[in-house]
Amino acid sequence: MMLAIQRLPVPVIARVQGIATAAGCQLVAMCDLAVASSTAKFAVGGVNLGLFCSAPGVALSRNVLRKVAFEMLVTGEFISAQEAKASGLINRVAEPDQLDAELEKLVATILAKPRVAVAMGKEFFYRQGELGIAAAYNAASQTMACNMMDEAALEGVQAFIEKRPPRWR
């Protein structure tokens, strides 16, 4: 399931209201984006039971500052929503009564963009992260060239030139 999240052509957004531990924290880390309530907490507490959370460690080490991820894995301590945002585990924090509105705002911003550009961008984002720098720039050039040939990019450039909002199809 964790790999399927990255393979989907649309962004997957975690909505966290409460506690996300172990596999729940892993799921938040693997989602493309995450919005959490200010009262949310995050932990990988397996070490408290003598079990190192290795599967959640994969997601954490790739999506959270390394030292924060390692500290979470070896201490099992909770971090707050604010700490999770500062470490890169989540994107946005909202008061509990504003969580859905904040999530909807993020979704609306993404939906206002051409679906093909978002899908191409997501695929490239994860693929380039596994490449060396030269190969990543080569992949970026190929992706950009293919993207520029798409109808959405042509409309976006034309709208920019004409100083008008784009009309995505």
Phi and psi in radians as a Rosetta constraint file:
Dihedral C 1 N 2 CA 2 C 2 CIRCULARHARMONIC -1.062 0.35
Dihedral N 2 CA 2 C 2 N 3 CIRCULARHARMONIC -0.712 0.35
Dihedral C 2 N 3 CA 3 C 3 CIRCULARHARMONIC -1.235 0.35
Dihedral N 3 CA 3 C 3 N 4 CIRCULARHARMONIC -0.589 0.35
Dihedral C 3 N 4 CA 4 C 4 CIRCULARHARMONIC -1.075 0.35
Dihedral N 4 CA 4 C 4 N 5 CIRCULARHARMONIC -0.603 0.35
Dihedral C 4 N 5 CA 5 C 5 CIRCULARHARMONIC -1.026 0.35
Dihedral N 5 CA 5 C 5 N 6 CIRCULARHARMONIC -0.778 0.35
Dihedral C 5 N 6 CA 6 C 6 CIRCULARHARMONIC -1.239 0.35
Dihedral N 6 CA 6 C 6 N 7 CIRCULARHARMONIC -0.477 0.35
Dihedral C 6 N 7 CA 7 C 7 CIRCULARHARMONIC -1.442 0.35
Dihedral N 7 CA 7 C 7 N 8 CIRCULARHARMONIC -0.285 0.35
Dihedral C 7 N 8 CA 8 C 8 CIRCULARHARMONIC -1.119 0.35
Dihedral N 8 CA 8 C 8 N 9 CIRCULARHARMONIC 2.502 0.35
Dihedral C 8 N 9 CA 9 C 9 CIRCULARHARMONIC -1.396 0.35
Dihedral N 9 CA 9 C 9 N 10 CIRCULARHARMONIC 0.006 0.35
Dihedral C 9 N 10 CA 10 C 10 CIRCULARHARMONIC -2.102 0.35
Dihedral N 10 CA 10 C 10 N 11 CIRCULARHARMONIC 2.651 0.35
Dihedral C 10 N 11 CA 11 C 11 CIRCULARHARMONIC -1.113 0.35
Dihedral N 11 CA 11 C 11 N 12 CIRCULARHARMONIC 2.417 0.35
Dihedral C 11 N 12 CA 12 C 12 CIRCULARHARMONIC -1.864 0.35
Dihedral N 12 CA 12 C 12 N 13 CIRCULARHARMONIC 2.185 0.35
Dihedral C 12 N 13 CA 13 C 13 CIRCULARHARMONIC -1.993 0.35
Dihedral N 13 CA 13 C 13 N 14 CIRCULARHARMONIC 2.188 0.35
Dihedral C 13 N 14 CA 14 C 14 CIRCULARHARMONIC -1.451 0.35
Dihedral N 14 CA 14 C 14 N 15 CIRCULARHARMONIC 2.427 0.35
Dihedral C 14 N 15 CA 15 C 15 CIRCULARHARMONIC -2.059 0.35
Dihedral N 15 CA 15 C 15 N 16 CIRCULARHARMONIC 1.992 0.35
Dihedral C 15 N 16 CA 16 C 16 CIRCULARHARMONIC -1.995 0.35
Dihedral N 16 CA 16 C 16 N 17 CIRCULARHARMONIC 2.112 0.35
Dihedral C 16 N 17 CA 17 C 17 CIRCULARHARMONIC -2.366 0.35
Dihedral N 17 CA 17 C 17 N 18 CIRCULARHARMONIC 1.604 0.35
Dihedral C 17 N 18 CA 18 C 18 CIRCULARHARMONIC 2.296 0.35
Dihedral N 18 CA 18 C 18 N 19 CIRCULARHARMONIC -2.388 0.35
Dihedral C 18 N 19 CA 19 C 19 CIRCULARHARMONIC -1.940 0.35
Dihedral N 19 CA 19 C 19 N 20 CIRCULARHARMONIC 2.311 0.35
Dihedral C 19 N 20 CA 20 C 20 CIRCULARHARMONIC -2.087 0.35
Dihedral N 20 CA 20 C 20 N 21 CIRCULARHARMONIC 1.868 0.35
Dihedral C 20 N 21 CA 21 C 21 CIRCULARHARMONIC -2.117 0.35
Dihedral N 21 CA 21 C 21 N 22 CIRCULARHARMONIC 2.730 0.35
Dihedral C 21 N 22 CA 22 C 22 CIRCULARHARMONIC 0.845 0.35
Dihedral N 22 CA 22 C 22 N 23 CIRCULARHARMONIC -2.020 0.35
Dihedral C 22 N 23 CA 23 C 23 CIRCULARHARMONIC -1.101 0.35
Dihedral N 23 CA 23 C 23 N 24 CIRCULARHARMONIC -0.507 0.35
Dihedral C 23 N 24 CA 24 C 24 CIRCULARHARMONIC -1.163 0.35
Dihedral N 24 CA 24 C 24 N 25 CIRCULARHARMONIC -0.715 0.35
Dihedral C 24 N 25 CA 25 C 25 CIRCULARHARMONIC -1.179 0.35
Dihedral N 25 CA 25 C 25 N 26 CIRCULARHARMONIC -0.665 0.35
Dihedral C 25 N 26 CA 26 C 26 CIRCULARHARMONIC -1.051 0.35
Dihedral N 26 CA 26 C 26 N 27 CIRCULARHARMONIC -0.775 0.35
Dihedral C 26 N 27 CA 27 C 27 CIRCULARHARMONIC -1.079 0.35
Dihedral N 27 CA 27 C 27 N 28 CIRCULARHARMONIC -0.765 0.35
Dihedral C 27 N 28 CA 28 C 28 CIRCULARHARMONIC -1.035 0.35
Dihedral N 28 CA 28 C 28 N 29 CIRCULARHARMONIC -0.783 0.35
Dihedral C 28 N 29 CA 29 C 29 CIRCULARHARMONIC -1.124 0.35
Dihedral N 29 CA 29 C 29 N 30 CIRCULARHARMONIC -0.602 0.35
Dihedral C 29 N 30 CA 30 C 30 CIRCULARHARMONIC -1.404 0.35
Dihedral N 30 CA 30 C 30 N 31 CIRCULARHARMONIC -0.415 0.35
Dihedral C 30 N 31 CA 31 C 31 CIRCULARHARMONIC -1.107 0.35
Dihedral N 31 CA 31 C 31 N 32 CIRCULARHARMONIC 2.653 0.35
Dihedral C 31 N 32 CA 32 C 32 CIRCULARHARMONIC -1.159 0.35
Dihedral N 32 CA 32 C 32 N 33 CIRCULARHARMONIC -0.607 0.35
Dihedral C 32 N 33 CA 33 C 33 CIRCULARHARMONIC -2.485 0.35
Dihedral N 33 CA 33 C 33 N 34 CIRCULARHARMONIC 2.810 0.35
Dihedral C 33 N 34 CA 34 C 34 CIRCULARHARMONIC -2.626 0.35
Dihedral N 34 CA 34 C 34 N 35 CIRCULARHARMONIC 2.404 0.35
Dihedral C 34 N 35 CA 35 C 35 CIRCULARHARMONIC -2.158 0.35
Dihedral N 35 CA 35 C 35 N 36 CIRCULARHARMONIC 2.304 0.35
Dihedral C 35 N 36 CA 36 C 36 CIRCULARHARMONIC -2.291 0.35
Dihedral N 36 CA 36 C 36 N 37 CIRCULARHARMONIC 2.647 0.35
Dihedral C 36 N 37 CA 37 C 37 CIRCULARHARMONIC -1.176 0.35
Dihedral N 37 CA 37 C 37 N 38 CIRCULARHARMONIC 2.612 0.35
Dihedral C 37 N 38 CA 38 C 38 CIRCULARHARMONIC -1.113 0.35
Dihedral N 38 CA 38 C 38 N 39 CIRCULARHARMONIC -0.281 0.35
Dihedral C 38 N 39 CA 39 C 39 CIRCULARHARMONIC -1.679 0.35
Dihedral N 39 CA 39 C 39 N 40 CIRCULARHARMONIC 0.013 0.35
Dihedral C 39 N 40 CA 40 C 40 CIRCULARHARMONIC -1.198 0.35
Dihedral N 40 CA 40 C 40 N 41 CIRCULARHARMONIC 2.673 0.35
Dihedral C 40 N 41 CA 41 C 41 CIRCULARHARMONIC -2.359 0.35
Dihedral N 41 CA 41 C 41 N 42 CIRCULARHARMONIC 2.663 0.35
Dihedral C 41 N 42 CA 42 C 42 CIRCULARHARMONIC -2.345 0.35
Dihedral N 42 CA 42 C 42 N 43 CIRCULARHARMONIC 2.441 0.35
Dihedral C 42 N 43 CA 43 C 43 CIRCULARHARMONIC -2.816 0.35
Dihedral N 43 CA 43 C 43 N 44 CIRCULARHARMONIC 2.765 0.35
Dihedral C 43 N 44 CA 44 C 44 CIRCULARHARMONIC -2.221 0.35
Dihedral N 44 CA 44 C 44 N 45 CIRCULARHARMONIC 1.542 0.35
Dihedral C 44 N 45 CA 45 C 45 CIRCULARHARMONIC -1.650 0.35
Dihedral N 45 CA 45 C 45 N 46 CIRCULARHARMONIC 0.237 0.35
Dihedral C 45 N 46 CA 46 C 46 CIRCULARHARMONIC -0.952 0.35
Dihedral N 46 CA 46 C 46 N 47 CIRCULARHARMONIC -0.613 0.35
Dihedral C 46 N 47 CA 47 C 47 CIRCULARHARMONIC -1.045 0.35
Dihedral N 47 CA 47 C 47 N 48 CIRCULARHARMONIC -0.457 0.35
Dihedral C 47 N 48 CA 48 C 48 CIRCULARHARMONIC -1.171 0.35
Dihedral N 48 CA 48 C 48 N 49 CIRCULARHARMONIC -0.326 0.35
Dihedral C 48 N 49 CA 49 C 49 CIRCULARHARMONIC -1.883 0.35
Dihedral N 49 CA 49 C 49 N 50 CIRCULARHARMONIC 0.138 0.35
Dihedral C 49 N 50 CA 50 C 50 CIRCULARHARMONIC 1.492 0.35
Dihedral N 50 CA 50 C 50 N 51 CIRCULARHARMONIC 0.229 0.35
Dihedral C 50 N 51 CA 51 C 51 CIRCULARHARMONIC -2.074 0.35
Dihedral N 51 CA 51 C 51 N 52 CIRCULARHARMONIC 2.036 0.35
Dihedral C 51 N 52 CA 52 C 52 CIRCULARHARMONIC -1.300 0.35
Dihedral N 52 CA 52 C 52 N 53 CIRCULARHARMONIC 2.234 0.35
Dihedral C 52 N 53 CA 53 C 53 CIRCULARHARMONIC -1.341 0.35
Dihedral N 53 CA 53 C 53 N 54 CIRCULARHARMONIC 1.304 0.35
Dihedral C 53 N 54 CA 54 C 54 CIRCULARHARMONIC -1.191 0.35
Dihedral N 54 CA 54 C 54 N 55 CIRCULARHARMONIC -0.732 0.35
Dihedral C 54 N 55 CA 55 C 55 CIRCULARHARMONIC -1.132 0.35
Dihedral N 55 CA 55 C 55 N 56 CIRCULARHARMONIC -0.850 0.35
Dihedral C 55 N 56 CA 56 C 56 CIRCULARHARMONIC -1.052 0.35
Dihedral N 56 CA 56 C 56 N 57 CIRCULARHARMONIC -0.503 0.35
Dihedral C 56 N 57 CA 57 C 57 CIRCULARHARMONIC -1.092 0.35
Dihedral N 57 CA 57 C 57 N 58 CIRCULARHARMONIC -0.553 0.35
Dihedral C 57 N 58 CA 58 C 58 CIRCULARHARMONIC -1.086 0.35
Dihedral N 58 CA 58 C 58 N 59 CIRCULARHARMONIC -0.887 0.35
Dihedral C 58 N 59 CA 59 C 59 CIRCULARHARMONIC -1.148 0.35
Dihedral N 59 CA 59 C 59 N 60 CIRCULARHARMONIC -0.783 0.35
Dihedral C 59 N 60 CA 60 C 60 CIRCULARHARMONIC -1.081 0.35
Dihedral N 60 CA 60 C 60 N 61 CIRCULARHARMONIC -0.804 0.35
Dihedral C 60 N 61 CA 61 C 61 CIRCULARHARMONIC -1.170 0.35
Dihedral N 61 CA 61 C 61 N 62 CIRCULARHARMONIC -0.323 0.35
Dihedral C 61 N 62 CA 62 C 62 CIRCULARHARMONIC -1.703 0.35
Dihedral N 62 CA 62 C 62 N 63 CIRCULARHARMONIC -0.193 0.35
Dihedral C 62 N 63 CA 63 C 63 CIRCULARHARMONIC -2.261 0.35
Dihedral N 63 CA 63 C 63 N 64 CIRCULARHARMONIC -0.083 0.35
Dihedral C 63 N 64 CA 64 C 64 CIRCULARHARMONIC -2.241 0.35
Dihedral N 64 CA 64 C 64 N 65 CIRCULARHARMONIC 2.668 0.35
Dihedral C 64 N 65 CA 65 C 65 CIRCULARHARMONIC -0.875 0.35
Dihedral N 65 CA 65 C 65 N 66 CIRCULARHARMONIC 2.345 0.35
Dihedral C 65 N 66 CA 66 C 66 CIRCULARHARMONIC -0.955 0.35
Dihedral N 66 CA 66 C 66 N 67 CIRCULARHARMONIC -0.810 0.35
Dihedral C 66 N 67 CA 67 C 67 CIRCULARHARMONIC -1.184 0.35
Dihedral N 67 CA 67 C 67 N 68 CIRCULARHARMONIC -0.619 0.35
Dihedral C 67 N 68 CA 68 C 68 CIRCULARHARMONIC -1.163 0.35
Dihedral N 68 CA 68 C 68 N 69 CIRCULARHARMONIC -0.804 0.35
Dihedral C 68 N 69 CA 69 C 69 CIRCULARHARMONIC -1.019 0.35
Dihedral N 69 CA 69 C 69 N 70 CIRCULARHARMONIC -0.817 0.35
Dihedral C 69 N 70 CA 70 C 70 CIRCULARHARMONIC -1.130 0.35
Dihedral N 70 CA 70 C 70 N 71 CIRCULARHARMONIC -0.732 0.35
Dihedral C 70 N 71 CA 71 C 71 CIRCULARHARMONIC -1.075 0.35
Dihedral N 71 CA 71 C 71 N 72 CIRCULARHARMONIC -0.753 0.35
Dihedral C 71 N 72 CA 72 C 72 CIRCULARHARMONIC -1.040 0.35
Dihedral N 72 CA 72 C 72 N 73 CIRCULARHARMONIC -0.738 0.35
Dihedral C 72 N 73 CA 73 C 73 CIRCULARHARMONIC -1.220 0.35
Dihedral N 73 CA 73 C 73 N 74 CIRCULARHARMONIC -0.607 0.35
Dihedral C 73 N 74 CA 74 C 74 CIRCULARHARMONIC -1.672 0.35
Dihedral N 74 CA 74 C 74 N 75 CIRCULARHARMONIC -0.220 0.35
Dihedral C 74 N 75 CA 75 C 75 CIRCULARHARMONIC -1.851 0.35
Dihedral N 75 CA 75 C 75 N 76 CIRCULARHARMONIC -0.500 0.35
Dihedral C 75 N 76 CA 76 C 76 CIRCULARHARMONIC 1.255 0.35
Dihedral N 76 CA 76 C 76 N 77 CIRCULARHARMONIC 0.152 0.35
Dihedral C 76 N 77 CA 77 C 77 CIRCULARHARMONIC -1.364 0.35
Dihedral N 77 CA 77 C 77 N 78 CIRCULARHARMONIC 2.645 0.35
Dihedral C 77 N 78 CA 78 C 78 CIRCULARHARMONIC -1.336 0.35
Dihedral N 78 CA 78 C 78 N 79 CIRCULARHARMONIC 2.608 0.35
Dihedral C 78 N 79 CA 79 C 79 CIRCULARHARMONIC -2.093 0.35
Dihedral N 79 CA 79 C 79 N 80 CIRCULARHARMONIC 2.651 0.35
Dihedral C 79 N 80 CA 80 C 80 CIRCULARHARMONIC -1.394 0.35
Dihedral N 80 CA 80 C 80 N 81 CIRCULARHARMONIC 2.983 0.35
Dihedral C 80 N 81 CA 81 C 81 CIRCULARHARMONIC -1.065 0.35
Dihedral N 81 CA 81 C 81 N 82 CIRCULARHARMONIC -0.694 0.35
Dihedral C 81 N 82 CA 82 C 82 CIRCULARHARMONIC -1.124 0.35
Dihedral N 82 CA 82 C 82 N 83 CIRCULARHARMONIC -0.729 0.35
Dihedral C 82 N 83 CA 83 C 83 CIRCULARHARMONIC -1.153 0.35
Dihedral N 83 CA 83 C 83 N 84 CIRCULARHARMONIC -0.669 0.35
Dihedral C 83 N 84 CA 84 C 84 CIRCULARHARMONIC -1.097 0.35
Dihedral N 84 CA 84 C 84 N 85 CIRCULARHARMONIC -0.689 0.35
Dihedral C 84 N 85 CA 85 C 85 CIRCULARHARMONIC -1.164 0.35
Dihedral N 85 CA 85 C 85 N 86 CIRCULARHARMONIC -0.790 0.35
Dihedral C 85 N 86 CA 86 C 86 CIRCULARHARMONIC -1.100 0.35
Dihedral N 86 CA 86 C 86 N 87 CIRCULARHARMONIC -0.520 0.35
Dihedral C 86 N 87 CA 87 C 87 CIRCULARHARMONIC -1.562 0.35
Dihedral N 87 CA 87 C 87 N 88 CIRCULARHARMONIC -0.128 0.35
Dihedral C 87 N 88 CA 88 C 88 CIRCULARHARMONIC 1.628 0.35
Dihedral N 88 CA 88 C 88 N 89 CIRCULARHARMONIC 0.106 0.35
Dihedral C 88 N 89 CA 89 C 89 CIRCULARHARMONIC -1.274 0.35
Dihedral N 89 CA 89 C 89 N 90 CIRCULARHARMONIC -0.619 0.35
Dihedral C 89 N 90 CA 90 C 90 CIRCULARHARMONIC -2.258 0.35
Dihedral N 90 CA 90 C 90 N 91 CIRCULARHARMONIC 2.815 0.35
Dihedral C 90 N 91 CA 91 C 91 CIRCULARHARMONIC -1.649 0.35
Dihedral N 91 CA 91 C 91 N 92 CIRCULARHARMONIC -0.702 0.35
Dihedral C 91 N 92 CA 92 C 92 CIRCULARHARMONIC -2.405 0.35
Dihedral N 92 CA 92 C 92 N 93 CIRCULARHARMONIC 2.600 0.35
Dihedral C 92 N 93 CA 93 C 93 CIRCULARHARMONIC -2.138 0.35
Dihedral N 93 CA 93 C 93 N 94 CIRCULARHARMONIC 2.381 0.35
Dihedral C 93 N 94 CA 94 C 94 CIRCULARHARMONIC -2.364 0.35
Dihedral N 94 CA 94 C 94 N 95 CIRCULARHARMONIC 2.685 0.35
Dihedral C 94 N 95 CA 95 C 95 CIRCULARHARMONIC -1.091 0.35
Dihedral N 95 CA 95 C 95 N 96 CIRCULARHARMONIC 2.621 0.35
Dihedral C 95 N 96 CA 96 C 96 CIRCULARHARMONIC -0.883 0.35
Dihedral N 96 CA 96 C 96 N 97 CIRCULARHARMONIC -0.706 0.35
Dihedral C 96 N 97 CA 97 C 97 CIRCULARHARMONIC -1.364 0.35
Dihedral N 97 CA 97 C 97 N 98 CIRCULARHARMONIC -0.110 0.35
Dihedral C 97 N 98 CA 98 C 98 CIRCULARHARMONIC -1.957 0.35
Dihedral N 98 CA 98 C 98 N 99 CIRCULARHARMONIC 0.064 0.35
Dihedral C 98 N 99 CA 99 C 99 CIRCULARHARMONIC -1.026 0.35
Dihedral N 99 CA 99 C 99 N 100 CIRCULARHARMONIC -0.871 0.35
Dihedral C 99 N 100 CA 100 C 100 CIRCULARHARMONIC -1.135 0.35
Dihedral N 100 CA 100 C 100 N 101 CIRCULARHARMONIC -0.678 0.35
Dihedral C 100 N 101 CA 101 C 101 CIRCULARHARMONIC -1.118 0.35
Dihedral N 101 CA 101 C 101 N 102 CIRCULARHARMONIC -0.704 0.35
Dihedral C 101 N 102 CA 102 C 102 CIRCULARHARMONIC -1.151 0.35
Dihedral N 102 CA 102 C 102 N 103 CIRCULARHARMONIC -0.720 0.35
Dihedral C 102 N 103 CA 103 C 103 CIRCULARHARMONIC -1.106 0.35
Dihedral N 103 CA 103 C 103 N 104 CIRCULARHARMONIC -0.780 0.35
Dihedral C 103 N 104 CA 104 C 104 CIRCULARHARMONIC -1.103 0.35
Dihedral N 104 CA 104 C 104 N 105 CIRCULARHARMONIC -0.636 0.35
Dihedral C 104 N 105 CA 105 C 105 CIRCULARHARMONIC -1.092 0.35
Dihedral N 105 CA 105 C 105 N 106 CIRCULARHARMONIC -0.766 0.35
Dihedral C 105 N 106 CA 106 C 106 CIRCULARHARMONIC -1.120 0.35
Dihedral N 106 CA 106 C 106 N 107 CIRCULARHARMONIC -0.804 0.35
Dihedral C 106 N 107 CA 107 C 107 CIRCULARHARMONIC -1.060 0.35
Dihedral N 107 CA 107 C 107 N 108 CIRCULARHARMONIC -0.779 0.35
Dihedral C 107 N 108 CA 108 C 108 CIRCULARHARMONIC -1.075 0.35
Dihedral N 108 CA 108 C 108 N 109 CIRCULARHARMONIC -0.675 0.35
Dihedral C 108 N 109 CA 109 C 109 CIRCULARHARMONIC -1.102 0.35
Dihedral N 109 CA 109 C 109 N 110 CIRCULARHARMONIC -0.734 0.35
Dihedral C 109 N 110 CA 110 C 110 CIRCULARHARMONIC -1.239 0.35
Dihedral N 110 CA 110 C 110 N 111 CIRCULARHARMONIC -0.742 0.35
Dihedral C 110 N 111 CA 111 C 111 CIRCULARHARMONIC -1.138 0.35
Dihedral N 111 CA 111 C 111 N 112 CIRCULARHARMONIC -0.361 0.35
Dihedral C 111 N 112 CA 112 C 112 CIRCULARHARMONIC -1.321 0.35
Dihedral N 112 CA 112 C 112 N 113 CIRCULARHARMONIC -0.137 0.35
Dihedral C 112 N 113 CA 113 C 113 CIRCULARHARMONIC -1.706 0.35
Dihedral N 113 CA 113 C 113 N 114 CIRCULARHARMONIC 2.757 0.35
Dihedral C 113 N 114 CA 114 C 114 CIRCULARHARMONIC -1.119 0.35
Dihedral N 114 CA 114 C 114 N 115 CIRCULARHARMONIC 2.261 0.35
Dihedral C 114 N 115 CA 115 C 115 CIRCULARHARMONIC -0.991 0.35
Dihedral N 115 CA 115 C 115 N 116 CIRCULARHARMONIC -0.689 0.35
Dihedral C 115 N 116 CA 116 C 116 CIRCULARHARMONIC -1.133 0.35
Dihedral N 116 CA 116 C 116 N 117 CIRCULARHARMONIC -0.674 0.35
Dihedral C 116 N 117 CA 117 C 117 CIRCULARHARMONIC -1.187 0.35
Dihedral N 117 CA 117 C 117 N 118 CIRCULARHARMONIC -0.700 0.35
Dihedral C 117 N 118 CA 118 C 118 CIRCULARHARMONIC -1.148 0.35
Dihedral N 118 CA 118 C 118 N 119 CIRCULARHARMONIC -0.781 0.35
Dihedral C 118 N 119 CA 119 C 119 CIRCULARHARMONIC -1.117 0.35
Dihedral N 119 CA 119 C 119 N 120 CIRCULARHARMONIC -0.798 0.35
Dihedral C 119 N 120 CA 120 C 120 CIRCULARHARMONIC -1.078 0.35
Dihedral N 120 CA 120 C 120 N 121 CIRCULARHARMONIC -0.757 0.35
Dihedral C 120 N 121 CA 121 C 121 CIRCULARHARMONIC -1.126 0.35
Dihedral N 121 CA 121 C 121 N 122 CIRCULARHARMONIC -0.726 0.35
Dihedral C 121 N 122 CA 122 C 122 CIRCULARHARMONIC -1.117 0.35
Dihedral N 122 CA 122 C 122 N 123 CIRCULARHARMONIC -0.808 0.35
Dihedral C 122 N 123 CA 123 C 123 CIRCULARHARMONIC -1.051 0.35
Dihedral N 123 CA 123 C 123 N 124 CIRCULARHARMONIC -0.793 0.35
Dihedral C 123 N 124 CA 124 C 124 CIRCULARHARMONIC -1.135 0.35
Dihedral N 124 CA 124 C 124 N 125 CIRCULARHARMONIC -0.749 0.35
Dihedral C 124 N 125 CA 125 C 125 CIRCULARHARMONIC -0.919 0.35
Dihedral N 125 CA 125 C 125 N 126 CIRCULARHARMONIC -0.852 0.35
Dihedral C 125 N 126 CA 126 C 126 CIRCULARHARMONIC -1.337 0.35
Dihedral N 126 CA 126 C 126 N 127 CIRCULARHARMONIC -0.643 0.35
Dihedral C 126 N 127 CA 127 C 127 CIRCULARHARMONIC -1.135 0.35
Dihedral N 127 CA 127 C 127 N 128 CIRCULARHARMONIC -0.778 0.35
Dihedral C 127 N 128 CA 128 C 128 CIRCULARHARMONIC -1.169 0.35
Dihedral N 128 CA 128 C 128 N 129 CIRCULARHARMONIC -0.478 0.35
Dihedral C 128 N 129 CA 129 C 129 CIRCULARHARMONIC -1.133 0.35
Dihedral N 129 CA 129 C 129 N 130 CIRCULARHARMONIC -0.351 0.35
Dihedral C 129 N 130 CA 130 C 130 CIRCULARHARMONIC -1.665 0.35
Dihedral N 130 CA 130 C 130 N 131 CIRCULARHARMONIC -0.025 0.35
Dihedral C 130 N 131 CA 131 C 131 CIRCULARHARMONIC -1.794 0.35
Dihedral N 131 CA 131 C 131 N 132 CIRCULARHARMONIC 2.802 0.35
Dihedral C 131 N 132 CA 132 C 132 CIRCULARHARMONIC -1.216 0.35
Dihedral N 132 CA 132 C 132 N 133 CIRCULARHARMONIC 2.923 0.35
Dihedral C 132 N 133 CA 133 C 133 CIRCULARHARMONIC -1.078 0.35
Dihedral N 133 CA 133 C 133 N 134 CIRCULARHARMONIC -0.756 0.35
Dihedral C 133 N 134 CA 134 C 134 CIRCULARHARMONIC -1.130 0.35
Dihedral N 134 CA 134 C 134 N 135 CIRCULARHARMONIC -0.780 0.35
Dihedral C 134 N 135 CA 135 C 135 CIRCULARHARMONIC -1.143 0.35
Dihedral N 135 CA 135 C 135 N 136 CIRCULARHARMONIC -0.618 0.35
Dihedral C 135 N 136 CA 136 C 136 CIRCULARHARMONIC -1.132 0.35
Dihedral N 136 CA 136 C 136 N 137 CIRCULARHARMONIC -0.747 0.35
Dihedral C 136 N 137 CA 137 C 137 CIRCULARHARMONIC -1.172 0.35
Dihedral N 137 CA 137 C 137 N 138 CIRCULARHARMONIC -0.622 0.35
Dihedral C 137 N 138 CA 138 C 138 CIRCULARHARMONIC -1.111 0.35
Dihedral N 138 CA 138 C 138 N 139 CIRCULARHARMONIC -0.789 0.35
Dihedral C 138 N 139 CA 139 C 139 CIRCULARHARMONIC -1.106 0.35
Dihedral N 139 CA 139 C 139 N 140 CIRCULARHARMONIC -0.649 0.35
Dihedral C 139 N 140 CA 140 C 140 CIRCULARHARMONIC -1.099 0.35
Dihedral N 140 CA 140 C 140 N 141 CIRCULARHARMONIC -0.749 0.35
Dihedral C 140 N 141 CA 141 C 141 CIRCULARHARMONIC -1.086 0.35
Dihedral N 141 CA 141 C 141 N 142 CIRCULARHARMONIC -0.767 0.35
Dihedral C 141 N 142 CA 142 C 142 CIRCULARHARMONIC -1.122 0.35
Dihedral N 142 CA 142 C 142 N 143 CIRCULARHARMONIC -0.764 0.35
Dihedral C 142 N 143 CA 143 C 143 CIRCULARHARMONIC -1.113 0.35
Dihedral N 143 CA 143 C 143 N 144 CIRCULARHARMONIC -0.767 0.35
Dihedral C 143 N 144 CA 144 C 144 CIRCULARHARMONIC -1.096 0.35
Dihedral N 144 CA 144 C 144 N 145 CIRCULARHARMONIC -0.726 0.35
Dihedral C 144 N 145 CA 145 C 145 CIRCULARHARMONIC -1.111 0.35
Dihedral N 145 CA 145 C 145 N 146 CIRCULARHARMONIC -0.774 0.35
Dihedral C 145 N 146 CA 146 C 146 CIRCULARHARMONIC -1.143 0.35
Dihedral N 146 CA 146 C 146 N 147 CIRCULARHARMONIC -0.719 0.35
Dihedral C 146 N 147 CA 147 C 147 CIRCULARHARMONIC -1.100 0.35
Dihedral N 147 CA 147 C 147 N 148 CIRCULARHARMONIC -0.716 0.35
Dihedral C 147 N 148 CA 148 C 148 CIRCULARHARMONIC -1.140 0.35
Dihedral N 148 CA 148 C 148 N 149 CIRCULARHARMONIC -0.355 0.35
Dihedral C 148 N 149 CA 149 C 149 CIRCULARHARMONIC -1.510 0.35
Dihedral N 149 CA 149 C 149 N 150 CIRCULARHARMONIC -0.142 0.35
Dihedral C 149 N 150 CA 150 C 150 CIRCULARHARMONIC -1.355 0.35
Dihedral N 150 CA 150 C 150 N 151 CIRCULARHARMONIC 2.594 0.35
Dihedral C 150 N 151 CA 151 C 151 CIRCULARHARMONIC -0.989 0.35
Dihedral N 151 CA 151 C 151 N 152 CIRCULARHARMONIC -0.665 0.35
Dihedral C 151 N 152 CA 152 C 152 CIRCULARHARMONIC -1.116 0.35
Dihedral N 152 CA 152 C 152 N 153 CIRCULARHARMONIC -0.735 0.35
Dihedral C 152 N 153 CA 153 C 153 CIRCULARHARMONIC -1.166 0.35
Dihedral N 153 CA 153 C 153 N 154 CIRCULARHARMONIC -0.699 0.35
Dihedral C 153 N 154 CA 154 C 154 CIRCULARHARMONIC -1.081 0.35
Dihedral N 154 CA 154 C 154 N 155 CIRCULARHARMONIC -0.729 0.35
Dihedral C 154 N 155 CA 155 C 155 CIRCULARHARMONIC -1.147 0.35
Dihedral N 155 CA 155 C 155 N 156 CIRCULARHARMONIC -0.727 0.35
Dihedral C 155 N 156 CA 156 C 156 CIRCULARHARMONIC -1.083 0.35
Dihedral N 156 CA 156 C 156 N 157 CIRCULARHARMONIC -0.768 0.35
Dihedral C 156 N 157 CA 157 C 157 CIRCULARHARMONIC -1.157 0.35
Dihedral N 157 CA 157 C 157 N 158 CIRCULARHARMONIC -0.759 0.35
Dihedral C 157 N 158 CA 158 C 158 CIRCULARHARMONIC -1.097 0.35
Dihedral N 158 CA 158 C 158 N 159 CIRCULARHARMONIC -0.709 0.35
Dihedral C 158 N 159 CA 159 C 159 CIRCULARHARMONIC -1.113 0.35
Dihedral N 159 CA 159 C 159 N 160 CIRCULARHARMONIC -0.701 0.35
Dihedral C 159 N 160 CA 160 C 160 CIRCULARHARMONIC -1.067 0.35
Dihedral N 160 CA 160 C 160 N 161 CIRCULARHARMONIC -0.807 0.35
Dihedral C 160 N 161 CA 161 C 161 CIRCULARHARMONIC -1.084 0.35
Dihedral N 161 CA 161 C 161 N 162 CIRCULARHARMONIC -0.726 0.35
Dihedral C 161 N 162 CA 162 C 162 CIRCULARHARMONIC -1.470 0.35
Dihedral N 162 CA 162 C 162 N 163 CIRCULARHARMONIC 0.029 0.35
Dihedral C 162 N 163 CA 163 C 163 CIRCULARHARMONIC 0.930 0.35
Dihedral N 163 CA 163 C 163 N 164 CIRCULARHARMONIC 0.904 0.35
Dihedral C 163 N 164 CA 164 C 164 CIRCULARHARMONIC -2.418 0.35
Dihedral N 164 CA 164 C 164 N 165 CIRCULARHARMONIC 2.816 0.35
Dihedral C 164 N 165 CA 165 C 165 CIRCULARHARMONIC -1.195 0.35
Dihedral N 165 CA 165 C 165 N 166 CIRCULARHARMONIC 2.506 0.35
Dihedral C 165 N 166 CA 166 C 166 CIRCULARHARMONIC -1.206 0.35
Dihedral N 166 CA 166 C 166 N 167 CIRCULARHARMONIC 2.635 0.35
Dihedral C 166 N 167 CA 167 C 167 CIRCULARHARMONIC -1.971 0.35
Dihedral N 167 CA 167 C 167 N 168 CIRCULARHARMONIC 1.556 0.35
Dihedral C 167 N 168 CA 168 C 168 CIRCULARHARMONIC -1.269 0.35
Dihedral N 168 CA 168 C 168 N 169 CIRCULARHARMONIC 2.551 0.35
